């Protein structure tokens, strides 16, 4: 029935100004969210009343080295995927400060639950970067022992690791351990029910967990403004624990904030949410084309905030490193790239029958049947080759 025919029957029309169904309402203007920053994009140190940080030239060099080598590894993995050596790769380009700053803020005894992009955190936890490649090459399900580095296997299911971390943290309380548990996730995952449930459990049980959200502005092709009407860190208030937004491209600020959040958790004060406000410079994964949904001008704005560039500017301003340091780091970076290329190309293919092992503790008739069927299928290729 048309609007005209409805009006003709005496039913009032809704005024045009009130027809908002189906239209996205813009967030109401309000005060700009505070963001903790200790290092400006120009490389100048600034102070924050709640997050003081003292650094030595050696510490600055170490943080810079971490970010350079992590970026080089990531670039090499992206190139290997383009060459067909990996099935997929999720780049961390642009998020080095968020990961290195937070990773270096943790104690060895703390436990980390990552997503699938925390290559920099893995580096800080001592995981060999070549171990990160196995899953994306399809030769294993992780490649490292989580207990060896207190760094859990990568989690592909979006947001589920927040619940895993919360459950682990609840167990830590039962054990009486002086440990902080950290759950990494992105802005897209913050829209998942698993994350909301994790917030609830963590708050109610006062779990020593730090929820570390890397807000890189894009949940694949969906901008953050389509996911929330308030800054992400403010969501913590509704669950009864504190949240803070930190400049995710400022490695010093991330280090200071994460260190404080971890101590908050360890000392029995419960969970805390850290929103690292950063930007994904590359594609979501190598199967994604970001030029289809974001503007070049936006990328250029964030390129000026590059986390490596701003720390190098500080180091140069404070004479924290000489030319020899940067030259040696370039050589170390090239050596790492060569090692990564060699490792990926020499990874042995897994036994195809191994997928049927370790599924059940005891035998299972259905698995036995599937194993036999697959074995016969594989054998048929050998029989065909012999016939030729």
C-alpha positions in Angstrom: 0.0 0.0 0.0 1.4 3.4 -0.9 1.8 6.3 1.4 -0.8 8.3 -0.6 -3.4 5.6 -0.2 -2.8 5.3 3.5 -3.1 9.0 4.0 -6.3 9.0 1.9 -7.9 6.6 4.4 -7.4 9.1 7.2 -4.2 7.6 8.8 -1.7 10.3 9.7 1.6 10.4 8.0 4.8 10.4 10.1 6.5 13.7 9.7 9.5 13.4 7.4 11.9 14.8 10.0 11.2 11.9 12.3 11.8 9.1 9.8 15.1 7.8 11.1 14.6 4.1 10.8 17.4 2.5 8.8 19.6 5.5 9.0 22.8 5.5 11.0 22.6 8.1 13.8 25.8 10.1 14.3 27.4 10.1 17.8 26.5 13.1 19.8 29.4 15.6 20.2 31.2 15.6 23.5 34.6 16.0 25.1 37.5 14.5 23.2 38.7 11.3 24.8 41.9 11.6 26.7 44.8 9.7 25.2 48.0 8.9 27.1 51.0 10.1 25.1 54.7 10.4 26.1 56.2 10.8 22.7 54.7 13.0 20.0 54.8 12.2 16.3 57.6 14.7 16.0 59.7 12.7 18.4 59.4 15.0 21.4 59.0 13.7 25.0 56.0 14.9 26.9 54.9 14.0 30.5 51.7 12.5 31.8 50.8 12.9 35.5 49.6 9.2 35.9 52.1 7.4 33.7 55.7 8.6 34.3 58.5 6.7 32.5 62.2 7.1 32.8 64.3 5.6 30.0 68.0 5.2 29.3 69.6 5.5 25.8 70.1 1.7 25.9 66.4 1.1 26.6 65.5 3.3 23.6 67.9 1.4 21.4 66.4 -1.9 22.5 62.8 -0.8 21.8 63.8 0.5 18.4 65.6 -2.7 17.6 62.6 -4.7 18.6 60.3 -2.7 16.3 62.7 -2.7 13.3 63.3 -6.5 13.4 59.6 -7.2 14.0 58.7 -5.0 11.0 61.3 -6.7 8.8 60.1 -10.2 9.8 56.5 -9.1 9.0 57.5 -7.7 5.6 59.4 -10.9 4.8 56.4 -13.1 5.7 54.1 -10.9 3.5 56.5 -11.4 0.6 56.7 -15.1 1.2 52.9 -15.3 1.0 52.9 -13.5 -2.3 55.4 -16.0 -3.6 53.1 -18.9 -2.6 55.1 -20.1 0.4 52.3 -19.2 2.9 48.6 -19.6 2.5 47.8 -16.4 4.3 49.5 -13.8 6.4 48.1 -11.1 8.8 50.4 -8.1 8.8 51.1 -6.0 11.9 52.5 -3.1 9.9 51.8 0.1 11.8 51.1 -1.7 15.1 54.7 -2.3 16.2 54.7 0.2 19.1 51.5 -1.2 20.5 52.9 -4.7 20.5 56.5 -4.1 21.5 55.6 -1.6 24.2 53.0 -3.9 25.8 55.2 -7.0 25.3 58.2 -5.4 27.0 56.0 -4.2 29.9 55.3 -7.8 31.1 57.1 -10.1 33.4 58.4 -13.5 32.3 55.8 -15.1 34.6 52.8 -13.3 33.1 50.7 -15.2 30.6 49.6 -13.9 27.1 46.7 -14.9 25.0 47.2 -13.5 21.5 45.0 -13.3 18.4 46.8 -14.1 15.1 48.6 -10.8 14.6 50.7 -10.5 17.7 54.1 -11.2 16.0 55.7 -8.4 18.0 54.5 -9.7 21.3 55.7 -13.2 20.3 59.1 -11.6 19.7 59.1 -10.1 23.1 58.1 -13.4 24.7 61.1 -15.2 23.1 59.2 -17.2 20.5 61.3 -17.8 17.4 59.7 -15.8 14.6 60.1 -18.8 12.2 57.8 -20.7 14.5 54.9 -18.3 13.7 55.0 -19.3 10.0 54.1 -23.0 10.4 50.4 -22.6 10.9 50.1 -20.2 7.9 52.0 -22.6 5.8 49.7 -25.4 6.9 52.4 -27.7 8.4 51.3 -27.5 12.0 48.6 -26.1 14.4 50.9 -23.6 16.1 54.5 -24.5 16.1 55.5 -23.7 19.7 54.9 -24.9 23.3 52.8 -22.3 25.0 54.2 -23.2 28.4 57.8 -22.5 27.3 57.2 -18.8 26.8 53.8 -18.2 28.6 52.5 -17.3 25.2 49.5 -19.2 24.0 49.0 -20.4 20.5 47.5 -18.0 17.9 43.7 -17.8 18.0 41.9 -17.5 14.7 38.3 -17.5 16.2 37.6 -13.8 16.7 37.4 -12.9 20.4 37.4 -16.3 22.0 40.9 -15.8 23.5 39.4 -13.1 25.8 37.3 -15.9 27.5 40.3 -18.2 27.6 42.4 -15.5 29.3 39.7 -14.7 31.8 39.3 -18.4 32.7 43.1 -18.7 33.1 43.2 -15.6 35.3 40.4 -16.9 37.5 42.6 -20.0 38.0 45.6 -17.9 38.8 43.6 -16.4 41.7 42.9 -19.9 43.0 46.6 -20.7 42.8 47.6 -17.6 44.6 50.1 -16.7 41.9 51.5 -13.2 41.4 50.7 -13.2 37.7 49.0 -10.9 35.2 47.2 -12.4 32.3 46.9 -10.4 29.1 44.3 -10.9 26.3 45.0 -9.2 23.0 42.2 -8.5 20.6 41.2 -5.9 18.0 38.5 -3.3 17.7 36.4 -5.7 15.5 36.6 -8.4 18.2 35.3 -5.9 20.8 31.9 -6.3 19.1 31.9 -10.1 19.7 29.8 -11.6 22.5 32.8 -13.6 23.7 34.5 -10.4 24.7 31.5 -9.0 26.5 31.1 -12.2 28.4 34.8 -12.1 29.3 34.4 -8.6 30.7 31.5 -9.7 32.8 33.3 -12.8 34.3 36.5 -10.9 34.8 34.8 -8.0 36.7 32.6 -10.3 38.8 35.4 -12.6 39.8 38.0 -9.8 40.1 40.3 -11.7 37.7 43.9 -10.4 37.2 43.5 -9.9 33.5 44.5 -7.0 31.2 42.3 -6.7 28.1 44.6 -5.1 25.5 42.6 -3.9 22.5 44.6 -2.8 19.5 42.2 -0.4 17.9 43.6 -0.2 14.4 40.5 1.6 13.1 39.3 -1.1 10.8 37.6 -4.5 11.5 38.5 -5.7 8.0 36.4 -3.2 6.0 34.2 -1.9 8.8 35.4 1.3 10.5 35.3 1.6 14.3 32.6 4.3 14.0 30.2 1.5 12.8 30.9 -0.6 15.8 30.6 1.7 18.8 29.2 5.2 19.6 31.7 5.7 22.5 35.4 5.3 22.6 36.2 1.6 23.2 38.1 2.1 26.5 34.9 3.7 28.0 33.1 0.3 27.7 35.0 -0.9 30.8 33.0 1.5 33.0 29.8 -0.4 32.3 31.4 -3.6 33.6 32.9 -1.9 36.7 36.6 -1.8 36.0 38.9 1.0 34.7 39.8 1.6 31.1 42.4 3.8 29.5 43.2 4.9 25.9 46.9 5.2 25.0 48.6 6.4 21.8 49.3 3.0 20.2 52.0 4.5 18.0 53.9 5.7 21.0 56.0 2.8 22.3 56.9 4.6 25.5 53.3 5.4 26.4 52.2 1.9 25.7 55.1 0.5 27.8 54.1 2.8 30.8 50.4 2.1 30.6 50.7 -1.6 30.1 53.2 -1.8 33.0 50.7 0.0 35.2 47.7 -2.2 34.0 49.6 -5.4 34.7 50.6 -4.2 38.2 46.9 -3.3 38.7 45.9 -6.9 37.9 48.7 -8.5 39.9 48.0 -6.6 43.1 44.4 -7.9 43.3 42.6 -4.8 41.9 40.9 -6.8 39.1 40.8 -6.4 35.4 41.7 -3.3 33.3 41.0 -2.4 29.7 43.8 -0.8 27.6 42.8 0.6 24.2 45.9 1.2 22.1 44.8 3.7 19.5 46.8 2.8 16.4 46.3 2.1 12.7 46.6 -0.9 10.4 48.9 0.4 7.6 48.5 -2.7 5.5 45.7 -5.1 4.6 43.7 -7.0 7.1 45.4 -10.1 5.7 47.0 -10.8 2.4 43.6 -11.8 1.0 42.3 -8.3 1.6 42.4 -5.2 -0.6 42.1 -2.1 1.7 42.0 0.3 -1.3 38.4 -0.8 -1.8 37.2 0.7 1.5 39.6 3.4 2.8 41.0 6.5 1.3 44.6 7.2 0.4 44.5 10.5 2.4 43.7 8.6 5.6 46.7 6.3 5.1 49.0 9.3 4.5 47.8 10.9 7.8 48.8 7.8 9.7 52.1 7.4 7.9 53.2 10.6 9.5 52.6 9.0 12.9 54.8 6.0 12.1 55.9 4.5 15.4 59.4 3.7 14.2 60.0 7.1 12.8 58.9 9.0 15.9 61.2 6.9 18.2 64.1 7.4 15.8 63.6 11.1 15.9 63.8 11.0 19.7 66.9 9.0 19.6 68.5 11.4 17.2 67.4 14.4 19.2 68.9 12.9 22.4 72.0 11.3 20.7 70.9 7.9 22.0 72.4 6.1 19.0 75.2 6.6 16.5 75.5 5.7 12.9 77.1 2.4 13.7 74.1 1.3 15.6 71.7 1.9 12.7 74.2 0.3 10.3 74.6 -2.8 12.4 70.8 -3.0 12.9 70.3 -3.0 9.1 72.7 -5.9 8.8 70.9 -7.8 11.6 67.6 -7.1 9.8 68.9 -8.6 6.6 70.2 -11.6 8.4 66.9 -12.2 10.0 65.2 -12.0 6.6 67.6 -14.6 5.2 66.9 -16.9 8.1 63.2 -16.6 7.7 63.4 -17.4 3.9 65.6 -20.4 4.6 63.3 -21.7 7.4 60.1 -21.5 5.4 61.5 -23.3 2.4 63.0 -26.1 4.4 59.9 -26.8 6.6 59.0 -30.5 6.1 55.6 -31.4 5.0 53.5 -33.0 7.7 52.4 -36.6 7.5 48.9 -36.5 6.0 47.7 -39.3 8.3 48.7 -37.3 11.4 45.4 -35.4 11.3 43.7 -38.5 12.7 46.0 -38.8 15.7 45.5 -37.2 19.1 41.9 -36.3 18.4 40.5 -38.7 21.1 42.4 -40.2 24.0 41.1 -43.6 23.1 40.1 -45.2 19.8 37.0 -44.0 18.0 35.2 -46.0 15.4 34.3 -43.0 13.2 37.8 -41.7 13.2 39.1 -45.2 12.4 36.8 -45.3 9.5 37.8 -41.9 8.2 41.5 -42.8 8.5 40.9 -46.0 6.5 39.0 -44.1 3.8 41.7 -41.4 3.5 44.5 -43.9 3.5 42.8 -45.7 0.6 42.4 -42.4 -1.3 46.0 -41.5 -0.9 47.1 -45.0 -1.9 45.0 -44.8 -5.1 47.4 -42.1 -6.4 50.4 -44.3 -5.9 48.6 -47.2 -7.7 47.8 -44.9 -10.6 51.4 -43.7 -10.9 52.7 -47.3 -10.9 50.2 -48.2 -13.6 51.6 -45.4 -15.8 
